[in-house]
C-alpha cells in the first residue's frame, strides 16, 4: 500500500523512528547502508568519444572519402574546406549533446542545501544530502522540501508543487489518511523534494531520498528517455548510404569502359598513363556527383530558420528541431499559460434577485453590487507593488483586477475602510474574514467556498434589503453555483455581518448568521489568439492534445471552448490511463483530446503511443515533471517561464509561453524543409546534368567533356552560393493548408525527384549539344563549350529551382534578393576563368571568343526556358 494511504503511526513504525527523530548514530548507519540524499546519474561519455561518434554518419563518411581523394589529387584547399566543415559539425554536435545532459545537473541544483531535522530529540540543521529515511524534518514558509515524506504535522501548510504537478496554485497540505489511489497533485498528506513551502509550517518523516524521490524518478526517466533522430537526419542518412554505393558503381563502370578501350583499342597509347588518366577521371566524376556542400548548406538553412523562429518567440536550442517542427503532426500541449493566460479572471457574477450585468460605473451600482466589491477588495490580502507586480494568491489578485475593471481601485477602499481585525484563511474553515468600519458600522466581511458560506448564512441581501435565507433563496443561489461549476468556473461566495461597536476581537463562532451578498465566478481564460491557432493547426493536419495537471472538468471545458475537443472526443485522468493496457490505449488514442491529473510516466506513455502510430510528436512543458516527456518527444518545447530542467531537456523554448507561437513556428519549419529540398534539388539536378554529359561521352567514345579541375570548381565554388540563396526563399502559398509529411517520405518526394530528373536531363542535353559543336573545331574547344554551358545552365537553374510549381515570375522575380546576388556572383566567378593567364588553368583555349560564348549561353538559357515551360504545361493540366 502507498505511504499516503497509511497512518502516520504505521509509517513511522515501518521506518523504525518516532516523533523525536533518529539518533545521530542511526542516521549515519542508514546513510552508509543506503547512500546519501543526492541524485545519481549514468556516467557521461568523454568528449573525445562523443566527437568520434559524429563521424559515423553515412554522409560524413562519403565526404571524408571525397576529401581524401581530392587530397590525393593535390586539391589541398578543397580538402581542407571539407575537413573544416566536418570538424565544425562535430563540435556543434558535442556541445548540443552536453547541453542535453545538463538537465540532471539542473535537477541537482534544485535540491535544498540544508534541512532542519530532529536528531537525538533536538532540532538541528544538517546538509540535506545527509538526510536518511526515518528522519523527522521541520518545514517553515520559504523552505525548500529536502526529501519526500509523510506529513506528521501541518499548520496552514501550503506548498508549491508546480514543478512536479504542473499546477500554478500551491497545494493545501494536511495529515489525513487518503483511502483511494491518488496522483501526486492529490497526495495532500505527502511532501516532495524540490517543492517550496509558501505558507504555514509543518513536519514530516522522510520516506524517500535521492533517486527514490519523485524528482529522482524523473531524473531516471530523463536518463533513459530515447534521443531521436529527426526525419531529415534519418532520410539523409539513408540517402547517403545509397548515394555512396551508386557513385562507387558509376565510377567503376566509367573506369571499366575506358580501361577496356585502352586495352583493346586500335590506337597506340601509353597503357600506364592511359589507365592513370582513366582512374583520375573516374575519381573526378565521383567528386562531381557528391554534393560536398550539402551538409553545410542544410546546417546554414536551418540556422536561418532559427532566426526566423526567434522572431516568432520560438528559441531553438537544438538545430535539427527547425526541420522537425515542420513535420509535426501531433502537439501535446499544457493548458495553464500555454493555451490560457495563466491569470485567473473574474468572468461572471451572481447577485440574488438580479439579472443585469455588473455595472462598471460606481454611480449605477445598487447596495448589493457595491457591497460585493467592498468585500472582494477589503477581505483580500493581495496587492500590486510599485513595479506593478502582483503579490499574493492568484484568486485574490483576480478580484483586484475585477475591481479595477469596475472602476473601483482597491487601494482607495482600503485607505477609506481600514482593517481592524482579521481571521486569516484556513484550509479547514475555507473562509477568510476581516473587520472594518463601513458607513459608521462595525462590519465583518467574509469570503469563502460557496458550500461553506451557504451553511453560515442566515440572511440574504436581495431587492436592496436584508431578508431571511428561505429555501427558495437557497435553491436559487445553489443553482447559480452549480451552473458556474458545470462550466468549470471557480466560485467564491461573499457575505457580511454587523458586529457590536465595542467588540474587540473575532473568532470562528462569529462566522455565522452571515448575510449572503452574491457570487463571483472566475477561470484562467484562453488566450484570444489560441482559437484561431487551433483552427490553423487543424487545417495543417496537426492534432492538438491537452495534457494538464488540472482537473478533468476544467480541462475539458477549456478544450471545448477553444475548439480542441470535438463532440465524440473523450477526456481521461492519469489514473484512468493507468488502467488501460497498451492495446486499449492504442484503440482509443485518436479519440482522446484531454488528459488531466497526469504523472510524468503518463506523459511519456502518451508520447510513445503517438510515435508508435508513426506521428512526429511535439510536447510542451515547464516543470520538472515534464522533462522526461520533453526529451522523449520528437521535439520538446519548454516554456520560457519554466524550470531550467525543462529547458535543458527541450529542443525549443517558447519565450512567450504561447501556443500561438508553436503554430507559427511550424509554418517556419515547413518552409525551412521546403527550402532544404529546393537546395538539394538544385545540387543534384546540376550534378545529374554533368554526369549525363560524361556518360554520353564515355559510351559514344567521345573525348571527356570536362577536366577534373573544372568539375571541382563548379561543385565547390559555383554550386554553394545559389543553394544557400534558395535556403532564403519565403514560404510558398498554402504551406499551412497541407497535411504534415509522412515520416517515411524521402527527401526527393513531393515532385522533387521529377524536377531533378527533368532539370538534370535538360542541362545534360544542352551540354552534350554544346560539347558536340565545340568538338567540330577542336577537343579543347569542346571542353571549353561544355564547361561554359554547364556552369551557366546550372547557375540559371537557380531561378527554376525556386519552386517546383511556380514559375520564376509567379514566385516573384525580385522577391529573393539573395538569388539575384548569388547568380550575379557566380557569373563573376565564371568571368574570372576567362581572364588571360587563368584560361589555361581551366583548359579554355585563346580561340574561345564571343561567338562561342553566345552559343553556349543561348543553350543554357534555352534549358531554363524549357524548365519553366514544363511548369506552365503542368499547371494547365
C-alpha positions, 0 to 999 in steps of 0.5 A: 500500500502507498505511504499516503494511504497509511497512518502516520503511526504505521509509517513511522513504525515501518521506518523504525523512528518516532516523533523525536527523530533518529539518533545521530548514530542511526542516521549515519548507519542508514546513510552508509547502508543506503547512500546519501540524499543526492541524485545519481546519474549514468556516467557521461561519455568523454568528449573525445568519444562523443566527437568520434561518434559524429563521424559515423554518419553515412554522409560524413563518411562519403565526404571524408572519402571525397576529401581524401581523394581530392587530397590525393589529387593535390586539391589541398584547399578543397580538402581542407574546406571539407575537413573544416566543415566536418570538424565544425559539425562535430563540435556543434554536435558535442556541445548540443549533446552536453547541453542535453545532459545538463538537465540532471545537473539542473535537477541537482541544483534544485535540491535544498542545501540544508534541512532542519531535522530532529536528531537525538530529540533536538532540532538541528540543521544538517546538509540535506544530502545527509538526510536518511529515511526515518528522519523527522524534518521541520518545514517553515514558509520559504523552505525548500522540501529536502526529501519526500515524506509523510506529513506528521504535522501541518499548520496552514501548510501550503506548498508549491508543487508546480514543478512536479504537478504542473499546477500554478496554485500551491497545494493545501497540505494536511495529515489525513489518511487518503483511502483511494489511489491518488496522483501526486497533485492529490497526495495532500498528506505527502511532501516532495523534494524540490517543492517550496513551502509558501505558507504555514509550517509543518513536519514530516518523516522522510520516506524517500531520498535521492533517486527514490524521490519523485524528482529522482524518478524523473531524473531516471526517466530523463536518463533513459528517455530515447534521443531521436533522430529527426526525419531529415537526419534519418532520410539523409542518412539513408540517402547517403548510404545509397548515394555512396554505393551508386557513385562507387558503381558509376565510377567503376563502370566509367573506369571499366569502359575506358580501361577496356578501350585502352586495352583493346583499342586500335590506337597506340597509347601509353597503357600506364598513363592511359589507365592513370588518366582513366582512374583520375577521371573516374575519381573526378566524376565521383567528386562531381556527383557528391554534393560536398556542400550539402551538409553545410548548406542544410546546417546554414538553412536551418540556422536561418530558420532559427532566426526566423523562429526567434522572431516568432518567440520560438528559441531553438536550442537544438538545430535539427528541431527547425526541420522537425517542427515542420513535420509535426503532426501531433502537439501535446500541449499544457493548458495553464499559460500555454493555451490560457493566460495563466491569470485567473479572471473574474468572468461572471457574477451572481447577485440574488434577485438580479439579472443585469450585468455588473455595472462598471460605473460606481454611480449605477451600482445598487447596495448589493453590487457595491457591497460585493466589491467592498468585500472582494477588495477589503477581505483580500490580502493581495496587492500590486507593488510599485513595479506593478507586480502582483503579490499574493494568491492568484484568486485574490489578485483576480478580484483586484483586477475585477475591481479595477475593471469596475472602476473601483481601485482597491487601494482607495477602499482600503485607505477609506475602510481600514482593517481592524481585525482579521481571521486569516484563511484556513484550509479547514474553515475555507473562509477568510474574514476581516473587520472594518468600519463601513458607513459608521458600522462595525462590519465583518466581511467574509469570503469563502467556498460557496458550500461553506458560506451557504451553511453560515448564512442566515440572511440574504441581501436581495431587492436592496434589503436584508431578508431571511435565507428561505429555501427558495433563496437557497435553491436559487443561489445553489443553482447559480453555483452549480451552473458556474461549476458545470462550466468549470468556473471557480466560485467564491461566495461573499457575505457580511455581518454587523458586529457590536461597536465595542467588540474587540476581537473575532473568532470562528463562532462569529462566522455565522448568521452571515448575510449572503451578498452574491457570487463571483465566478472566475477561470484562467481564460484562453488566450484570444489568439489560441482559437484561431491557432487551433483552427490553423493547426487543424487545417495543417493536419496537426492534432492538438492534445491537452495534457494538464495537471488540472482537473478533468472538468476544467480541462475539458471545458477549456478544450471545448471552448477553444475548439480542441475537443470535438463532440465524440472526443473523450477526456481521461485522468492519469489514473484512468490511463493507468488502467488501460493496457497498451492495446486499449490505449492504442484503440482509443488514442485518436479519440482522446483530446484531454488528459488531466491529473497526469504523472510524468510516466503518463506523459511519456506513455502518451508520447510513445503511443503517438510515435508508435502510430508513426506521428512526429510528436511535439510536447510542451512543458515547464516543470520538472515533471515534464522533462522526461516527456520533453526529451522523449518527444520528437521535439520538446518545447519548454516554456520560457517561464519554466524550470531550467530542467525543462529547458535543458531537456527541450529542443525549443523554448517558447519565450512567450509561453504561447501556443500561438507561437508553436503554430507559427513556428511550424509554418517556419519549419515547413518552409525551412524543409521546403527550402532544404529540398529546393537546395538539394534539388538544385545540387543534384539536378546540376550534378545529374546534368554533368554526369549525363554529359560524361556518360554520353561521352564515355559510351559514344567514345567521345573525348571527356567533356570536362577536366577534373579541375573544372568539375571541382570548381563548379561543385565547390565554388559555383554550386554553394552560393545559389543553394544557400540563396534558395535556403532564403526563399519565403514560404510558398502559398498554402504551406499551412493548408497541407497535411504534415509529411509522412515520416517515411517520405524521402527527401526527393518526394513531393515532385522533387525527384521529377524536377531533378530528373527533368532539370538534370536531363535538360542541362545534360542535353544542352551540354552534350549539344554544346560539347558536340559543336565545340568538338567540330573545331577542336577537343579543347574547344569542346571542353571549353563549350561544355564547361561554359554551358554547364556552369551557366545552365546550372547557375540559371537553374537557380531561378527554376529551382525556386519552386517546383510549381511556380514559375520564376515570375509567379514566385516573384522575380525580385522577391529573393534578393539573395538569388539575384546576388548569388547568380550575379556572383557566380557569373563573376566567378565564371568571368574570372576563368576567362581572364588571360593567364587563368584560361589555361588553368581551366583548359579554355583555349585563346580561340574561345571568343564571343561567338562561342560564348553566345552559343553556349549561353543561348543553350543554357538559357534555352534549358531554363526556358524549357524548365519553366515551360514544363511548369506552365504545361503542368499547371494547365493540366 
